[in-house]
Amino acid sequence: MLRTVAQEWAAAHENVHYFPSYEIVQNSDRLVTWEDDLRHVKGEVARHIMSLFLSNYLS
């Protein structure tokens, strides 16, 4: 539901963009994405997501 609201807000406001970092994590393989404690995203996953963000918004 929050993503729907965020996307609607972004669609209605030209200067707002939505980057689906939460969805990238949640829709990825748990063994690859999460540390053993299942509370923290692995560093390489966070770096990958940041790389995607930077290439989409700062290139």
Backbone torsions as a table, in degrees:
resi	resn	phi	psi	omega
1	MET	NA	-41.0	179.8
2	LEU	-63.0	-37.4	179.0
3	ARG	-65.0	-39.8	178.6
4	THR	-59.5	-46.3	179.1
5	VAL	-63.1	-44.1	-179.9
6	ALA	-62.5	-42.3	179.3
7	GLN	-66.9	-40.5	177.9
8	GLU	-63.5	-41.8	178.7
9	TRP	-63.5	-45.1	179.8
10	ALA	-62.9	-39.6	179.7
11	ALA	-66.2	-31.2	-177.4
12	ALA	-85.7	-13.4	-176.7
13	HIS	-127.8	114.3	-174.1
14	GLU	-58.2	-31.8	-176.1
15	ASN	-93.7	12.3	179.4
16	VAL	-114.4	134.1	178.0
17	HIS	-128.0	151.5	178.3
18	TYR	-116.6	125.4	176.1
19	PHE	-111.6	121.9	-170.8
20	PRO	-83.6	53.4	-179.2
21	SER	-62.0	-39.8	178.7
22	TYR	-60.4	-46.0	-178.4
23	GLU	-67.1	-35.3	177.2
24	ILE	-59.2	-45.3	180.0
25	VAL	-67.4	-49.9	-174.5
26	GLN	-65.7	-28.5	-177.9
27	ASN	-96.6	11.2	178.7
28	SER	-99.7	162.5	178.2
29	ASP	-60.7	123.7	-176.8
30	ARG	-55.6	-41.9	-177.3
31	LEU	-66.6	-29.5	-179.4
32	VAL	-85.6	-32.9	-169.4
33	THR	-87.8	-41.8	-169.4
34	TRP	-102.7	148.0	170.4
35	GLU	-66.5	169.3	-178.4
36	ASP	-59.0	-26.9	-179.6
37	ASP	-77.5	-7.4	-178.9
38	LEU	57.3	21.9	177.3
39	ARG	-116.3	-22.4	-174.8
40	HIS	-120.6	136.9	175.5
41	VAL	-76.3	139.6	178.8
42	LYS	-62.2	146.7	-177.9
43	GLY	-56.2	-42.0	-178.5
44	GLU	-66.7	-30.5	177.0
45	VAL	-70.3	-44.7	177.7
46	ALA	-60.7	-41.7	178.3
47	ARG	-64.1	-40.1	178.5
48	HIS	-63.2	-45.0	179.3
49	ILE	-63.0	-42.6	177.9
50	MET	-64.2	-36.4	176.5
51	SER	-62.7	-43.3	176.3
52	LEU	-61.3	-44.9	179.5
53	PHE	-59.7	-50.4	-178.1
54	LEU	-62.9	-40.5	-179.9
55	SER	-69.4	-27.6	178.7
56	ASN	-82.0	-31.5	-172.0
57	TYR	-115.0	-14.0	-178.3
58	LEU	-121.8	7.0	179.1
59	SER	-94.5	NA	NA
